[in-house]
Structure formats: structure tokens, C-alpha cells
Amino acid sequence: MIYRSTMNRKKLTTMLDKLVLALLFVCVHAATGLGQTPSPVNNFYSTKVVFQDSLEVSLYSPTMFRVRISHLQGEKFPKQYDIPFAIGKTTPWKEVAYTKSEDRNTVSIKTDKIILRIAKRGLSWTVWSGDGKKKIYPSDGPTYGMFKDGYTFFDNASALNEANKNSRFAHWFYSQITQRYTDVYLAEDVLEDLYFIFGPSYEAIYAQYNTLVGPEPLLPRKGYGFFQTQHLACDGTQQQLLDVARQFRDKNIPIDNLIIDFEWGDGCDGQKETVWGKSLNWSPNYTTPFTPEEMIRKLKDLHIDVMLIHHSAPDFKNRKHQGWTETVYDEAVWNNAYKQKLDMGIAGTWQDTRINDITDSYIWNLTEQYQPGKRVMFLGCRKTVALNPWDFRYSVAPTENMIGARRYPFHWTEDASSSWNELRFQLKATNNTFGPLSGYTYLSSDGVAASWRAQARWNQFTALSAVARSHNPKPWSGDIDVLDFTNKIRITGRDTITGVKKIEETQTQTAETSIRKYLQLRYRLLPYIYSYAHITYQTGMPIVRPMLLAFPDDYICSSDAWPYQYMLGNELLVAPVYGDFKTMEIYLPQGHDWIDYNTREIFRNGGIITYNVEDINTLPLFIRSGAIIPTRQATEWIDPSVPDQLAFEIFPVDTLSSFMLYEDDGVSTKYQQGEVGKTMITCERNKTDKRITVKIGALQGHYTGSSAERSYSITLQGTPNQSKVFYQGRAIPEGGKKATAKTPVTWTRNAPGDALIIQVVKRSEKEFEVVIK
């Protein structure tokens, strides 16, 4: 029945709406106490406006809401269906002030930012600016990932009506009692949800999306190191696995994580391949000469954690409409077997299944339950490839993910082909369209290229992405037999597979030098990358930032015209080489000077440059002027219990520049309760006398493992030869002695003579200032 209002009924409705909200507000505060967070079981979750009995508007903020159309019989909006899988915020929202008005054809809901207008006939709706003069949605502008004209909208499956194989209706809901998304299930397609967020800036949209859908949790600190996927097939052995791990150490190639594919027992019985997921026990090849626990311990002695790939899943309650999983087990059987592996010391699981976001959510929560208080490793599938070597279904967009899957990092784009074209596609997918611009920070690709040159280039951009991983059994090797590699990981024709051919070891040209160089750089940049990981968790702004996101006001960037280059944080511009080129065009945003990381050449005011990329071992990398880049000591693994030896590389400009360094214990979830240390570093060059002032602030906050006293190294680029250094107003003579508690500041000039290196020892709770003039 269409709701036709009279003036008296309109006034009555408005009064009742306000009265209900007021009563809810009083009830919430009476139950919880003023200033306290309301209990999750309280009736008040969000500000709601019901229209025509079947349409409900949930106001989450003045610029964010959900329109729900219900086809349920009886009660249209039961409380148990309020929080579907798409929503990650499970505690009540603050009340949103609004007014409601209507005319003959439309009902309007107005906040202090926007107006939502709903047609009485047909229930279509539009969004307008707060003054009602400009229509915001729908619009005809271009779409970039999940963004369009300063807003985004999404349903339970995808944003902006992108193609998806999942139902767009809400089916799984958060249970306030069990705190899981798998216990409340609605089989019918009867709840239509559409979420709208208005920015209009990217930052504002990310922040709201991060709150509503839920933040991407931090990986364990070792998760920001390198992941090597070992795929040795059924002729793989424990000895081979340990040999590969030792080769990483012998070759000085950094690594922190080894992922064992189906050969651990999941799909192999000795030399014989079985149905994937058929076994939950270790293959005989991985139980001798050491027990699995001893093998894991030996890898840990090499500072390497172990993950297992699973092609199986537990058959838990409401596991409906989930995609490909090779084998499904009784819930208790699977859960117990997984717990046994965790107790042995594995770090987590790669859930190699498709269209299984609910299953992934269940196993992610199970892992946290079995390892309370610890950050857990978990890798799920976000199927996005240009060409799958044996599966020719449409997969150039992530058609098998649901909104909400971002709450567990990290993800993988699925089995990719090995061409230069695939490398180019994966670069754009992971670090542009289907990664950061779709709300996913931690997205990785396999990186199995046919030629060693493509392999080198693939690993270069991976090393300077949010997460670094390779699926090549030996990423330093030369050209590989792609057909053989495809055969050993295909699903059909298993009986014809005779084993893995040995990689040609006589080849003189390999990707080894390049891989070592850029993984070592990644490990030195860990404090920088890790700080941006904290920013991602807090704000939703990704670690990797496409050019249009980093420079939205630059018209050359704003149309995503440079999708193959990106910013790593705010200070480093990465321009991966995505073809076998001799030269490549790169755009350095104007209004900034850019320093070539490799040559230290300065490009004044940016612009389009032609860059020589003939050297396969050189990745185009640029530093924005004014950058403050924290680095650490060179290591080949990450030990969270060992404090970083911090070094700040600073490129002064005539304005104030800053960097917030984030630190925590690296292993627990205590960062979610605020156990984080923050240190502000600033630098400013005086326009008149060119005096440079550097300040390192006092440590704000506390975390387990924080040091009372820290030593720092500061490298100031572009300083005159006659410079003098003052610490807390006192002149410090030049000298190369190491700083100590008694001599807290020393400095010297580097060999080329264009930079000062200052060593400082200070108490963490004290700030200090160094002036160079």
C-alpha cells in the first residue's frame, strides 16, 4: 500500500520519530551510564527511519547510510538481521540528527550534510547536497575501483554494481551472542541492502568505509617480510624444503615465511597425488627424517615461519552457497586437525578455495580463537587474473568476493599466467584497481614468470608493495618450464603427472641479483612500511596509493592515466617496469621536486620524463622532496623482539615536513586496544637563512618491548659543506665517534660531501632538537 500523507499525519510522524529516538537515547544512557559505550546487546544500534513498512534507512553518520528493502513476511526488520556480513562495526553508532519531510511524490531525510530523497512510488532514491541544489547520486562520472564522483555505494557482493557471482541479498548476519557471522542465516533472497558513503574526498570515503565494513587488521610484523610459496609437487620432500630455506640464507635473500602447498599431505600421499584436501595429516615425505614438529623448529631456527595451504574446509553450520572446495570435512574433525597443526607451530593457513568468503571468515575467527591475543596469518582468494593457465572463465574482475572479506588479510589474485601481459595486469590489479581502489591493501600475486627478466621485474614491484610473496619454487632461478609448472598444479589429469622437471641450473643470467637487492631494500624500509600499515588500520588509507589517490588535485593524475606507477606511502614513488623496454615514460607530479633513488639526480618541479630501464636490476624509484623516511638495520629476517636501529633519511624543503613513526610489539592484537608507540619527526628549512631544524619528539604511548633509551641516525641530504650542528642550542664539533649516553650527539659528513650524518642517543620520553646552520 502506498503511503499518502496529510499535513497532520506528517507532523505526527515527525513527532513520533523524534519521540522514539529520544526514548531510545534515554534507554541507552540509562542502561550504560553517560559517557560509556552502549552494550552490543542494547536495542539501539543505529538511527533508523522506516518508510512504507518495507523500507528502512539506517543512518550511520551524516554522510553514510543504508537503504534496506525487506520482503520478509511478518516483522520486516528483525533485530537479528541488522548486521549482515558486509558490516564490521558491531557496537552501536552515535545518534545522527536528521529531519524528515515529504511532498506528494517524495519523502526527504536531511542530515546536516546531505539529503536523501525517496520516491513514494517505486522506492527509487537520490542523494543531494545539504542545500538541495546539487544532485550527488546518481551521476554520470567515471568509476575508479569503488569510487565515483566523490561517493561510493555497494551491496553485499560488490561496489558500484560490479559483476559478482555472489548473491546481492543479505544472508549471513553477526550474532551478538556468539560474535560470529555464521550462526544467523537467512536462506531467502528477501533483504536488499544498499550502502551509500559520501566523501567527497577519497580520505573521507576510506575513513567511513573503514569504520562501517571494518578495518584490515595488521599482519604479524614478520608478515611484512617475504613470503615464499614452495610448490614442489608430490616429489617434494622435507629435505628439499629445508634445502631451499638454507639457500635463501646462503644467498642472503631475505625471507620470513615459507608456505607449503598441497604436498604437505593435503594432496599428496608420498609420490602419489590424491584428491586435494583428502588428507589432514602430513605426507610421509614430510615426516622423515624429522617429525613435522622438528621440521618446523628447524625452520624457526632459520627465523622462518611456516604456513600450510588447505584445499579443504569444515562443514560448519550454515555453510551455504560457498564455491569450490575440493574436500569438506565434519566440522569437529577439521577444526581439531587444524588446531593440531597450530599447536605444532605453523603460523596459519592459506585457504585455497573460491567464492568462500563466509568459510574464510569462519576459519579466520577459528584461528584467532585457537591463538588468543596473537595476530594470525591467513590468506584467502580474490580471483583476479588476466589469464588462468587452465581455467578460461571470466576472471579479470574479482567476481567471487563479498564486501566484508577485507576484514582478514591478506589476499591472492589466483593462479596467473606467466607472460609480460599478465605481469602488467597483475601490477594494475594489485596496486590500483582491484587492490587499493577497491578497499584491499594486502593483495598479492603469484609472480611465476616464464623468463628470468620478467621474473626480476615482477619481484621488483612485489618487494615494494604492501605484501611481498612469490609462488616460484626458486624465485632466483633462470627461465622456467611453464608447461611443466602448469601441469604440476592443475586439477585434471593427475594420473599423467610424472613429477617436476629440474630447473636448468646452468643458466648464467637469473633474477637473483634483482630479487636480493629489492628484498633487502624492503627490509630496510620496514619502519616506513609498518607505520603506513598502522595508518591503514586506523584510517583505511592504503599503504600503496595509486597516483589519482595520492594526487587527486593533479589533473594529469586524476583520471588514473598512470595506473602502473604508484606511491608507497606519501614519500616514495615506484614506477615498475612492466615490459621488456629500453626506456619508459614516468610522470613525476608537478609542484614537487623528485630525487632519483638510484642516481640522486633531482627533477625540479616534476613532469613527464623518459627513463632508461635497460638495466634489469634497476627499478625506477623516486623520493619526494621534503620526505622523512625511517629505515632500519640491514637484516634478512624480522625479529619483533629486537628493536630497530632507526635511521631517518631526510630531504629538507622550505616548509615543515613530518613523519609519524608507529611501533608496537609486532605479535599481539594489543595494538587494537591502543598499545602503540608514536614518535613524531619534523624537519624545516628556514627560507631566509637556510637553517635546518630537525626534531624527534618524545615517545607517545607504550607497548611491550619499547626501549627507555634509543639511538638514532639522521642523514640530512643537500647540506652545505660549511654547515655547523647545534644540539639543544649547543654547538657540536664534527667527529666520527659513536654517540653514547655521555656524548649524546656526534656528526660527520658522508663521503660525497652532500649530506650530514648525525648520531643521537636519547631517552624515549624526551624530545630533542638539532639545528644545522
Stockholm file with secondary structure:
# STOCKHOLM 1.0

chainA/1-773         MIYRSTMNRKKLTTMLDKLVLALLFVCVHAATGLGQTPSPVNNFYSTKVVFQDSLEVSLYSPTMFRVRISHLQGEKFPKQYDIPFAIGKTTPWKEVAYTKSEDRNTVSIKTDKIILRIAKRGLSWTVWSGDGKKKIYPSDGPTYGMFKDGYTFFDNASALNEANKNSRFAHWFYSQITQRYTDVYLAEDVLEDLYFIFGPSYEAIYAQYNTLVGPEPLLPRKGYGFFQTQHLACDGTQQQLLDVARQFRDKNIPIDNLIIDFEWGDGCDGQKETVWGKSLNWSPNYTTPFTPEEMIRKLKDLHIDVMLIHHSAPDFKNRKHQGWTETVYDEAVWNNAYKQKLDMGIAGTWQDTRINDITDSYIWNLTEQYQPGKRVMFLGCRKTVALNPWDFRYSVAPTENMIGARRYPFHWTEDASSSWNELRFQLKATNNTFGPLSGYTYLSSDGVAASWRAQARWNQFTALSAVARSHNPKPWSGDIDVLDFTNKIRITGRDTITGVKKIEETQTQTAETSIRKYLQLRYRLLPYIYSYAHITYQTGMPIVRPMLLAFPDDYICSSDAWPYQYMLGNELLVAPVYGDFKTMEIYLPQGHDWIDYNTREIFRNGGIITYNVEDINTLPLFIRSGAIIPTRQATEWIDPSVPDQLAFEIFPVDTLSSFMLYEDDGVSTKYQQGEVGKTMITCERNKTDKRITVKIGALQGHYTGSSAERSYSITLQGTPNQSKVFYQGRAIPEGGKKATAKTPVTWTRNAPGDALIIQVVKRSEKEFEVVIK
#=GR chainA/1-773 SS CCCCCCHHHHHHHHHHHHHHHHHHHHHHHHHHCTTSCCCTTSSCCSEEEEETTTEEEEEEETTEEEEEEECCSSSSSCGGGSSBTTCCCCSCCCCCCCEEEECSSEEEEECSSEEEEEETTTCCEEEEETTSCSEEESCCCCEETTEETTEEEECSSCBTTCCCSSCSBCCEECCTTTCCSSSEECCSSCEEEEEEEECSSHHHHHHHHHHHHCCCCCCCGGGGSEEEEECCGGGCCHHHHHHHHHHHHHTTCCCCEEEECGGGTTSEETTEECSTTCCSSCCGGGSSSSCHHHHHHHHHHTTCEEEEEESEEEECTTCCSCCCCSEEEEHHHHHHHHHHHHHHTCCEEEECCSSCHHHHHHHHHHHHHHSTTBCCEEEEECCCCSCCSSCCSCCSSCTTCCTTGGGSCCEECCSCCCSHHHHHHHHHIIIIITTGGGTCSCEECCCCCSSHHHHHHHHHHHHTSSSEEECSSSTTCCSCCHHHHHHHTCSSCGGGCCCCCCCCSCCSCCSHHHHHHHHHHHHHTHHHHHHHHHHHHHHCCCSEEEHHHHCTTCHHHHTCCCTTCEEETTTEEECCCCSSCSEEEEEECTTSCEEETTTCCEETTCEEEEEECCCTTCCCEEEETTCEEEECCCCSSCCTTSCCCEEEEECCCSSCEEEEEEECCSSBSGGGGTCCEEEEEEEEECTTTCCEEEEECCCBSCCTTCCSEEEEEEEEESCCTTCCEEETTEEECCBCCCCCSSSCEEEEECTTSSEEEEEEEEETTCCEEEEEC
#=GC SS_cons         CCCCCCHHHHHHHHHHHHHHHHHHHHHHHHHHCTTSCCCTTSSCCSEEEEETTTEEEEEEETTEEEEEEECCSSSSSCGGGSSBTTCCCCSCCCCCCCEEEECSSEEEEECSSEEEEEETTTCCEEEEETTSCSEEESCCCCEETTEETTEEEECSSCBTTCCCSSCSBCCEECCTTTCCSSSEECCSSCEEEEEEEECSSHHHHHHHHHHHHCCCCCCCGGGGSEEEEECCGGGCCHHHHHHHHHHHHHTTCCCCEEEECGGGTTSEETTEECSTTCCSSCCGGGSSSSCHHHHHHHHHHTTCEEEEEESEEEECTTCCSCCCCSEEEEHHHHHHHHHHHHHHTCCEEEECCSSCHHHHHHHHHHHHHHSTTBCCEEEEECCCCSCCSSCCSCCSSCTTCCTTGGGSCCEECCSCCCSHHHHHHHHHIIIIITTGGGTCSCEECCCCCSSHHHHHHHHHHHHTSSSEEECSSSTTCCSCCHHHHHHHTCSSCGGGCCCCCCCCSCCSCCSHHHHHHHHHHHHHTHHHHHHHHHHHHHHCCCSEEEHHHHCTTCHHHHTCCCTTCEEETTTEEECCCCSSCSEEEEEECTTSCEEETTTCCEETTCEEEEEECCCTTCCCEEEETTCEEEECCCCSSCCTTSCCCEEEEECCCSSCEEEEEEECCSSBSGGGGTCCEEEEEEEEECTTTCCEEEEECCCBSCCTTCCSEEEEEEEEESCCTTCCEEETTEEECCBCCCCCSSSCEEEEECTTSSEEEEEEEEETTCCEEEEEC
//
